[in-house]
Amino acid sequence: MQWDPPLTEAILIKRYKRFLADVRLGSDTTTVHVPNTGSMTGCWEPEWGCAISRSTNPTRKMPYTLELTHNGASWIGVNTGTANKLALKWIQDGLIPELSGYDRITPEKKVRGSRIDFFLDSHPSLPAAYVEVKSVTLKLDGVAQFPDAVSERAQKHVTELIALKCEGFRAVLLYIVQRQDVGSVRPAASIDPTYAALLREATKAGVEVLAYQADLDLHGIRFGRSLPVSLA
């Protein structure tokens, strides 16, 4: 997936009010939209390099969006919406073997009082699958971890996946890791112990947990590799 339009490099000054950041473009300072509801722990510091996209919508109040930051070792994809786009493309292209072979992919499938990111059906031999995607950007102790803040929403999704598995569906939690300086994934038990406990319960119930890493830079985002997931 190429950046369209191309990204512009800048220097990150600060992030504030969750959805705003100030960046330096040459000698100018501009405010950009931050499409990330999490804490972004370890994803930014003042004077880090960053990359921003510019909307082609002339009526948009804030034309720039923060897409990437750079910690000196790796680009980090901080736009959480990118994870779903990558997941869809990689599933469609057959790059995630565990989810290949389905004829139909339905985004944002309603399930009782919530929505699951993707519903896959019409497989020649496997049950229909519900797939919930999570963008992973946090790095702690050298490992990618999720979530980066206590998340009742993420807890609810795990509970929903357990229920769907009990109903006979495949239930899959798919982590899309948007940084390259990590080699494995685990739940952030030190941040959200309830989520970590629910995830252990989910795997015992048969929920599948997958993790795939993106290879990203200023030119675009490419499929990387599968990463091991530890529940310890």
DONUMI-340443 format. One line per field, with one value per residue: residue number from 1; residue in three letters; y, x, z of N, C-alpha, C, CB in turn. Coordinates in steps of 0.2 Angstrom, whole numbers, always signed. Atoms other than C-alpha are relative to their C-alpha. Glycine has a CB too. Example, Ala and Ser with C-alpha at 12.3 -4.5 7.8 and 13.67 -1.06 7.14 Angstrom:
k <- 1|2
r <- ALA|SER
n_yy <- -6|-6
n_xx <- +4|-4
n_zz <- +0|-1
ca_yy <- -22|-5
ca_xx <- +62|+68
ca_zz <- +39|+36
c_yy <- +6|+5
c_xx <- +4|-4
c_zz <- +0|+3
cb_yy <- +0|+2
cb_xx <- -5|+2
cb_zz <- +6|-7
END
This chain:
k <- 1|2|3|4|5|6|7|8|9|10|11|12|13|14|15|16|17|18|19|20|21|22|23|24|25|26|27|28|29|30|31|32|33|34|35|36|37|38|39|40|41|42|43|44|45|46|47|48|49|50|51|52|53|54|55|56|57|58|59|60|61|62|63|64|65|66|67|68|69|70|71|72|73|74|75|76|77|78|79|80|81|82|83|84|85|86|87|88|89|90|91|92|93|94|95|96|97|98|99|100|101|102|103|104|105|106|107|108|109|110|111|112|113|114|115|116|117|118|119|120|121|122|123|124|125|126|127|128|129|130|131|132|133|134|135|136|137|138|139|140|141|142|143|144|145|146|147|148|149|150|151|152|153|154|155|156|157|158|159|160|161|162|163|164|165|166|167|168|169|170|171|172|173|174|175|176|177|178|179|180|181|182|183|184|185|186|187|188|189|190|191|192|193|194|195|196|197|198|199|200|201|202|203|204|205|206|207|208|209|210|211|212|213|214|215|216|217|218|219|220|221|222|223|224|225|226|227|228|229|230|231|232
r <- MET|GLN|TRP|ASP|PRO|PRO|LEU|THR|GLU|ALA|ILE|LEU|ILE|LYS|ARG|TYR|LYS|ARG|PHE|LEU|ALA|ASP|VAL|ARG|LEU|GLY|SER|ASP|THR|THR|THR|VAL|HIS|VAL|PRO|ASN|THR|GLY|SER|MET|THR|GLY|CYS|TRP|GLU|PRO|GLU|TRP|GLY|CYS|ALA|ILE|SER|ARG|SER|THR|ASN|PRO|THR|ARG|LYS|MET|PRO|TYR|THR|LEU|GLU|LEU|THR|HIS|ASN|GLY|ALA|SER|TRP|ILE|GLY|VAL|ASN|THR|GLY|THR|ALA|ASN|LYS|LEU|ALA|LEU|LYS|TRP|ILE|GLN|ASP|GLY|LEU|ILE|PRO|GLU|LEU|SER|GLY|TYR|ASP|ARG|ILE|THR|PRO|GLU|LYS|LYS|VAL|ARG|GLY|SER|ARG|ILE|ASP|PHE|PHE|LEU|ASP|SER|HIS|PRO|SER|LEU|PRO|ALA|ALA|TYR|VAL|GLU|VAL|LYS|SER|VAL|THR|LEU|LYS|LEU|ASP|GLY|VAL|ALA|GLN|PHE|PRO|ASP|ALA|VAL|SER|GLU|ARG|ALA|GLN|LYS|HIS|VAL|THR|GLU|LEU|ILE|ALA|LEU|LYS|CYS|GLU|GLY|PHE|ARG|ALA|VAL|LEU|LEU|TYR|ILE|VAL|GLN|ARG|GLN|ASP|VAL|GLY|SER|VAL|ARG|PRO|ALA|ALA|SER|ILE|ASP|PRO|THR|TYR|ALA|ALA|LEU|LEU|ARG|GLU|ALA|THR|LYS|ALA|GLY|VAL|GLU|VAL|LEU|ALA|TYR|GLN|ALA|ASP|LEU|ASP|LEU|HIS|GLY|ILE|ARG|PHE|GLY|ARG|SER|LEU|PRO|VAL|SER|LEU|ALA
n_yy <- -6|-6|-6|-4|-3|+2|-3|-5|+1|-6|+2|+0|-5|+3|+3|-3|+1|+6|+0|-5|-1|-5|+3|-5|+1|-5|-5|-1|+5|+1|+5|+5|+5|+6|+5|+5|-1|+2|-4|+0|+1|+3|-2|-7|-5|-6|+0|+6|-1|+3|-1|-2|+0|-6|+2|-4|-3|-7|-3|+3|-5|+1|+4|+5|+5|+3|+7|+4|-3|+4|+0|+1|+7|+2|-4|+3|-2|-2|-1|+6|+2|+3|+7|+3|+0|+5|+6|+2|+2|+7|+6|+0|+3|+7|-1|+3|+7|+2|-3|+1|+5|-2|-3|-7|-4|-5|-4|-3|+5|-1|+5|-2|-7|-3|+2|+4|-4|+3|+6|+4|+6|+4|+3|+7|+6|-3|-4|-8|-3|-7|-3|-6|-3|-5|-3|+1|-4|-1|+4|+1|+5|+2|+4|-3|+2|-3|-7|-4|-3|+4|-1|+4|+2|+6|+5|+2|+4|+7|+4|+2|+6|+6|+2|+2|+6|+5|+1|+4|-4|-2|-7|-1|-7|-1|-5|-3|-3|-5|-2|+5|+2|+5|+7|+4|-4|+3|-5|-5|+2|-5|-6|+2|+7|+3|+2|+6|+6|+1|+3|+7|+3|+0|+5|+6|+2|+2|-6|+0|-7|+0|-7|-1|-6|-4|-3|-7|-5|-6|+2|+3|+5|+6|+5|+1|+7|+2|+0|+4|-4|+3|-2|+0
n_xx <- +4|-4|+3|+3|-6|-6|-1|-5|-3|+1|-2|+6|-1|+4|+7|+4|+7|+1|+0|-3|-7|-3|-6|-3|-2|-4|+0|+7|+3|+7|+4|+2|+4|-3|+5|-2|+3|-4|-5|-6|-6|-6|+1|-2|-3|-2|-6|+0|+2|+7|+2|+7|+4|+4|+6|+1|+7|-1|+4|-2|-3|-7|-1|-5|+1|-6|+0|-6|-6|-6|-3|-7|-1|+5|+6|+5|+7|+4|+7|+2|+4|-4|-1|+6|-1|-5|+3|+4|-4|-4|+4|+2|-6|-2|-7|+1|+2|+5|+6|+1|+5|+7|+3|+3|-3|+5|-3|+5|+6|+3|+1|+3|-1|-6|-2|-7|-3|+1|+4|-2|+4|+0|-7|+2|+0|+0|+6|-1|-5|+0|-7|-1|-6|-2|-6|-5|-5|-4|-6|-2|-5|-3|+5|+7|+5|+6|+1|-4|+4|+5|+4|+6|+2|-4|+3|+6|-1|-2|+5|+4|-3|+2|+7|+1|-3|+5|+6|-2|-4|-7|-1|-7|-2|-6|-5|-4|-5|-3|-7|-4|-5|+2|+0|+5|+6|+3|+5|-3|+3|-2|+5|+7|+0|+6|-1|-4|+3|+5|-3|-2|+6|+3|-4|+2|+6|-1|-1|-7|-4|-6|-4|-4|-4|-1|-6|+2|-4|+3|+2|+6|+0|+1|+0|-6|-1|+4|-3|+2|+4|-1|+5|-3
n_zz <- +0|+1|-3|+5|+3|-4|-7|+0|-7|-5|-7|-5|-6|-5|+1|-5|+1|+3|+7|+3|-1|+4|+3|+3|+7|+2|-6|-2|-5|+1|-4|+4|-3|-2|+0|-5|-7|-6|-4|+4|-4|+4|+7|+2|-4|+3|+5|+4|+7|+2|+7|+0|+7|+1|+3|+7|-1|-1|-5|-6|-4|-1|+6|-1|-5|-2|+3|-2|-4|+0|-7|+2|+2|+4|+1|-4|+3|-6|+2|-2|+5|+5|-2|+3|+7|+1|-1|+6|+6|-1|+0|+7|+4|-3|-4|-6|+2|-5|+2|+7|+3|-1|+6|-2|-6|-1|-6|-5|-1|-6|-5|-6|-2|+2|+6|+1|+6|+6|+0|+6|+1|+7|+0|+2|-5|-7|-2|+1|-5|-2|-1|-3|+1|-5|+2|-5|+1|-6|-1|-7|-1|+6|+3|+2|-5|+1|+3|-3|-6|-2|+5|-1|+6|+2|-4|+3|+6|-1|-3|+5|+3|-3|+1|+7|+0|-4|+5|+5|+5|-1|-3|+1|-2|+5|-1|+5|-4|+4|-1|+2|-5|-5|+3|-3|-2|-5|-3|-5|-6|-5|+1|+0|-2|+2|+7|+0|-2|+4|+5|-2|-1|+7|+3|-3|+3|+7|+4|+4|+0|+6|+0|+7|-1|+6|+2|+2|+1|+4|+7|+0|-5|+3|-5|-3|-2|-5|-6|-5|-6|-7|-5|-7
ca_yy <- +0|+16|+33|+43|+57|+55|+59|+74|+73|+85|+86|+82|+96|+89|+79|+86|+84|+67|+71|+85|+88|+102|+98|+109|+110|+119|+136|+134|+126|+118|+108|+91|+78|+63|+48|+38|+36|+28|+34|+32|+27|+25|+32|+50|+62|+80|+82|+65|+64|+61|+60|+68|+66|+80|+78|+82|+88|+107|+110|+100|+111|+103|+96|+87|+70|+62|+45|+40|+44|+38|+34|+33|+14|+12|+20|+18|+19|+29|+30|+16|+16|+10|-7|-12|-7|-18|-32|-32|-31|-45|-56|-52|-56|-72|-66|-72|-91|-94|-83|-88|-97|-87|-81|-66|-53|-42|-27|-20|-35|-31|-43|-40|-23|-21|-23|-35|-28|-42|-57|-71|-84|-96|-106|-124|-133|-120|-112|-93|-82|-66|-56|-42|-31|-22|-10|-13|+1|+0|-7|-13|-23|-25|-33|-27|-26|-22|-11|+4|+10|+2|-2|-8|-8|-21|-31|-31|-37|-52|-57|-56|-67|-80|-80|-81|-96|-105|-102|-112|-98|-96|-81|-73|-58|-51|-40|-28|-23|-6|-5|-15|-15|-29|-48|-54|-49|-51|-43|-28|-36|-22|-9|-19|-35|-38|-38|-50|-62|-61|-65|-81|-86|-83|-94|-108|-107|-109|-90|-89|-75|-70|-56|-49|-36|-22|-16|+3|+18|+35|+26|+15|+0|-18|-35|-40|-57|-67|-64|-76|-71|-75|-75|-76
ca_xx <- +0|+8|+5|-7|-4|+14|+19|+29|+42|+41|+47|+35|+34|+20|+4|-10|-29|-27|-31|-20|-1|+10|+24|+37|+38|+53|+52|+33|+23|+7|-7|-11|-24|-19|-30|-26|-36|-23|-9|+4|+17|+34|+27|+33|+44|+48|+60|+56|+55|+37|+28|+11|-2|-12|-30|-36|-53|-52|-65|-57|-53|-37|-29|-14|-14|+0|+4|+21|+34|+52|+61|+78|+77|+60|+45|+30|+12|+2|-14|-24|-36|-22|-22|-40|-35|-19|-29|-42|-29|-18|-33|-39|-22|-20|-5|-13|-14|-25|-38|-37|-50|-65|-76|-84|-77|-90|-83|-91|-102|-115|-115|-128|-123|-107|-97|-83|-71|-73|-85|-78|-89|-91|-75|-75|-71|-70|-84|-87|-75|-77|-60|-57|-42|-31|-17|-1|+11|+17|+34|+38|+53|+58|+41|+25|+11|-7|-17|-7|-20|-34|-47|-65|-69|-55|-61|-78|-72|-63|-78|-88|-76|-78|-96|-95|-83|-96|-109|-99|-90|-71|-66|-50|-41|-28|-14|-7|+10|+15|+33|+48|+59|+50|+49|+35|+18|+10|-5|+0|-4|+5|-7|-23|-23|-41|-38|-24|-34|-48|-36|-30|-48|-52|-37|-43|-60|-53|-51|-37|-24|-13|+0|+7|+20|+20|+35|+33|+42|+40|+36|+22|+17|+20|+17|+30|+30|+20|+25|+24|+11|+15|+1|+14
ca_zz <- +0|-6|+3|-8|-8|-3|+15|+20|+34|+49|+67|+81|+94|+105|+106|+116|+119|+112|+94|+91|+88|+83|+71|+63|+44|+39|+49|+51|+65|+61|+70|+64|+67|+77|+73|+89|+105|+115|+126|+112|+125|+117|+101|+102|+110|+107|+92|+85|+66|+59|+43|+39|+25|+18|+14|-4|+4|+2|+15|+29|+44|+48|+32|+39|+48|+58|+50|+56|+70|+71|+87|+78|+75|+67|+59|+70|+62|+74|+63|+71|+56|+45|+54|+47|+29|+30|+37|+23|+10|+17|+19|+1|-6|+4|+14|+30|+27|+43|+35|+17|+6|+11|-4|+6|+18|+26|+36|+52|+55|+68|+83|+96|+104|+95|+79|+74|+61|+48|+45|+33|+26|+11|+15|+7|+23|+38|+48|+45|+55|+65|+65|+77|+72|+84|+80|+90|+93|+111|+115|+133|+138|+120|+116|+106|+119|+118|+124|+128|+141|+150|+137|+141|+123|+119|+134|+127|+110|+118|+128|+112|+103|+116|+114|+95|+97|+109|+95|+83|+73|+71|+82|+78|+86|+73|+79|+66|+73|+66|+70|+66|+81|+90|+87|+97|+104|+121|+131|+142|+158|+168|+160|+158|+168|+165|+146|+149|+159|+147|+133|+142|+145|+126|+120|+132|+124|+106|+101|+88|+91|+76|+75|+58|+57|+44|+35|+34|+28|+19|+3|+9|+20|+15|+22|+34|+44|+56|+74|+89|+103|+121|+134|+149
c_yy <- +6|+6|+4|+5|-2|+4|+6|+0|+7|-2|+1|+5|-3|-2|+3|-1|-6|+0|+5|+0|+6|-3|+6|-2|+6|+5|+1|-5|-1|-5|-5|-5|-6|-6|-6|+1|-2|+5|+2|+0|-2|+2|+7|+3|+6|+0|-6|+2|-3|+1|+1|-1|+6|-2|+4|+3|+8|+3|-3|+5|-1|-5|-5|-6|-3|-8|-4|+4|-4|+1|-1|-7|-2|+5|-3|+3|+1|+1|-7|-3|-4|-8|-4|+0|-5|-7|-3|-1|-6|-6|-1|-3|-6|+0|-3|-7|-3|+3|+0|-5|+2|+4|+7|+3|+6|+5|+3|-4|+1|-7|+2|+8|+3|-2|-3|+2|-4|-7|-4|-6|-3|-3|-8|-5|+3|+4|+8|+2|+7|+2|+7|+2|+5|+3|+1|+5|+1|-5|+0|-6|-4|-4|+4|-2|+4|-1|+4|+5|-5|+1|-5|-2|-6|-6|-3|-4|-7|-4|-2|-5|-7|-2|-2|-7|-5|-1|-4|+3|-1|+7|+1|+7|+1|+6|+2|+4|+6|+3|-6|-2|-5|-7|-5|+4|-3|+5|+4|-1|+5|+6|-2|-7|-3|-2|-6|-6|-2|-4|-8|-4|-2|-6|-7|-2|-1|+7|+0|+7|+0|+7|+0|+7|+4|+3|+7|+5|+6|-2|-4|-6|-7|-6|-2|-8|-1|+1|-5|+4|-4|+2|+0|+7
c_xx <- +4|-4|-3|-5|+6|+1|+5|+3|+0|+4|-5|+2|-3|-6|-4|-8|-2|+0|+4|+8|+3|+7|+3|+2|+4|+1|-7|-2|-7|-4|-3|-5|+3|-5|+2|-3|+4|+5|+6|+6|+5|-1|+2|+3|+2|+6|+0|-2|-7|-1|-8|-3|-4|-6|-1|-7|+1|-4|+2|+4|+7|+3|+5|-2|+6|-1|+5|+4|+6|+4|+8|+2|-5|-6|-5|-7|-5|-8|-3|-5|+3|+0|-6|+1|+5|-3|-4|+4|+4|-5|-2|+5|+3|+6|-1|-3|-6|-7|-2|-5|-7|-2|-2|+3|-5|+3|-5|-6|-3|-1|-3|+1|+6|+2|+6|+2|-2|-4|+2|-4|+1|+7|-2|+0|+0|-6|+2|+4|-2|+7|+0|+8|+2|+7|+5|+6|+5|+5|+2|+5|+2|-6|-6|-5|-6|-5|+6|-3|-6|-6|-6|-3|+4|-2|-6|+1|+3|-6|-5|+2|-1|-7|-1|+3|-5|-6|+2|+4|+8|+0|+7|+2|+7|+3|+3|+5|+3|+6|+4|+6|-2|-1|-5|-6|-3|-5|+4|-3|+2|-4|-7|+0|-6|+0|+4|-3|-5|+3|+2|-6|-2|+4|-2|-7|+0|+1|+7|+3|+6|+3|+4|+3|+0|+7|-1|+5|-3|-3|-7|+0|-1|-1|+7|+1|-5|+5|-3|-4|+1|-6|+3|+0
c_zz <- +0|+3|-6|+3|+4|+7|+0|+7|+4|+6|+5|+6|+6|-2|+6|-2|-4|-8|-4|+1|-4|-3|-4|-7|-3|+6|+2|+5|-2|+4|-4|+4|+2|+1|+4|+6|+6|+3|-5|+4|-4|-7|-2|+6|-3|-4|-4|-7|-1|-7|+0|-7|+0|-4|-6|+1|+1|+6|+7|+4|+1|-5|+1|+6|+2|-1|+4|+5|-1|+6|-1|-2|-5|-1|+4|-3|+5|-2|+1|-6|-6|+1|-4|-8|-2|+1|-6|-6|+0|+0|-7|-4|+2|+3|+7|-1|+5|-2|-8|-2|+1|-6|+2|+6|+1|+6|+5|+1|+7|+4|+6|+1|-3|-7|+0|-7|-7|+1|-7|+0|-7|-1|-2|+6|+7|+1|-2|+6|+1|+2|+3|-1|+5|-2|+6|-1|+6|+0|+7|+1|-6|-4|-2|+5|-2|+6|+4|+6|+1|-5|+1|-6|-3|+5|-2|-6|+2|+3|-6|-5|+3|-1|-7|-1|+3|-5|-6|-6|+2|+3|+0|+2|-4|+2|-6|+4|-5|+2|-1|+5|+6|-4|+3|+3|+7|+3|+5|+7|+6|-1|+1|+2|-1|-7|+0|+2|-5|-6|+1|+0|-8|-4|+2|-4|-8|-4|-3|+1|-5|+1|-7|+1|-7|-1|-3|+0|-3|-6|+0|+6|-4|+5|+2|+1|+5|+7|+6|+5|+6|+5|+7|+3
cb_yy <- +0|+2|+4|-5|+8|+2|-5|+7|-2|+2|+5|-7|+7|+6|-8|+7|+7|-3|+0|+7|-7|+6|-5|+1|+0|+4|+6|+1|+2|-2|+4|-4|-2|+1|-3|-1|-3|-6|-3|+7|-4|-7|-2|+4|-3|+6|+2|-6|-3|+3|-6|+7|-6|+6|+1|-5|-3|+4|-1|-6|+0|-4|+5|+3|-6|+1|-1|-3|+1|+3|-6|+2|-4|-7|+1|+2|-6|+6|+2|+0|+6|+2|-2|+4|+7|+1|+0|+6|+6|+1|+1|+7|+6|-5|+7|+4|-5|+2|+7|-2|-6|+4|-4|-1|+3|-3|+7|+7|-7|+3|-4|-4|+1|-3|+6|-8|+0|-2|+1|-1|+2|+4|+0|-2|-3|+4|-1|+3|-1|+1|-1|+0|+3|-3|+8|-7|+7|-2|+1|+0|-5|-5|-6|-1|+1|-2|+2|+5|+7|+1|-2|+4|+6|+2|+2|+6|+4|+0|+5|+7|+2|+1|+6|+5|+0|+3|+7|-3|+7|-1|+0|-1|+0|+0|-1|+4|-5|+6|+3|+2|+7|+2|-3|-5|+1|-2|-4|+7|-7|+2|+2|+2|+0|+5|+6|+1|+2|+6|+4|+0|+4|+6|+1|+0|+6|-4|+6|-2|+1|-1|+1|-1|-1|+6|-4|+2|-2|+5|-4|-4|+1|-1|-6|+3|-1|-7|+8|-4|+0|+1|-5|-3
cb_xx <- -5|+2|+4|-4|+0|+7|+2|-4|+8|-7|+6|-1|-2|-1|+0|+1|-3|-6|-7|-2|+4|+2|-2|+7|-7|-2|+3|-4|+1|-1|-5|+6|-6|+4|-1|+8|-7|+4|+2|+0|-2|+0|-7|-7|+7|+0|+6|-4|+4|-5|+1|-1|-4|+4|-6|-1|-4|-1|-8|+5|-4|+1|+3|+6|-5|+1|+0|+4|-3|+4|-2|+4|+1|-3|-1|+0|-3|+2|+0|-4|-4|+7|-1|-6|+3|+6|-4|-5|+5|+3|-7|-3|+6|+0|+2|-4|+6|+2|+0|+7|+1|-1|-5|-7|+7|-7|+3|-1|+2|-7|+6|+2|-1|+6|+0|-1|+7|+6|-7|+8|-7|-2|+4|+4|+7|+6|-1|-7|+7|-5|+4|-2|+1|+1|-1|+2|-2|-5|+6|-6|-3|+5|-2|-2|+2|-4|-7|+3|-3|-3|+3|-5|+1|+8|+0|-5|+5|+6|-4|-1|+7|+2|-5|+3|+7|-2|-3|-6|-2|+4|-4|+2|+2|-3|+4|-4|+5|-6|+1|+3|+2|-7|+7|+2|-6|+5|-6|+0|+3|+7|+2|-4|+1|-6|+2|+7|-3|-4|+6|+4|-5|+1|+7|+0|-5|-5|-2|+0|+2|-3|+4|-4|+7|-5|+4|-6|+7|+5|+5|-2|-6|+7|-4|+1|+7|-2|+0|+5|-8|+7|-6|+7
cb_zz <- +6|-7|+4|-6|-1|-4|+5|+0|-2|+1|+1|+2|-2|+6|-1|+2|-4|+2|-2|+3|-2|+5|-6|+4|-4|-6|-3|-6|+7|-8|+4|-3|-4|+7|-7|+0|+0|-3|+6|-4|+6|+1|-2|-2|+3|+5|+3|+3|-5|+5|-4|+3|-1|-4|+5|-5|+6|-6|-1|-1|+6|+7|-5|+2|-3|+8|-7|-5|+7|-7|+4|+7|+6|+4|-7|+7|-5|+3|-7|+6|-3|+0|+7|+1|-2|+5|+7|-1|-2|+6|+4|-2|+1|-6|+0|+5|+1|+7|+2|-4|+3|+7|-3|+0|-2|+2|-3|-2|-1|-1|+1|+6|+7|+5|-5|+1|+1|-4|+1|+1|+1|-6|+6|-6|-1|+0|+7|+0|-2|+6|-7|+7|-7|+7|-3|+1|-2|+6|-5|+5|+5|+1|+4|-7|+7|-6|+2|-5|-2|+7|-7|+4|-5|+1|+8|-1|-4|+5|+5|-5|-1|+8|+2|-4|+4|+6|-2|-3|+0|-6|+7|-7|+8|-7|+6|-5|+2|-1|+8|-7|+3|+3|+1|+5|-5|+6|+3|-3|+3|-1|-7|-7|+8|+1|-4|+4|+7|-2|-3|+7|+3|-4|+1|+7|+1|-2|+4|-7|+8|-7|+6|-6|+2|+0|-5|+5|-3|+0|-4|-6|+5|-4|-4|+6|+2|-1|+3|+3|-2|+3|+0|-1
END
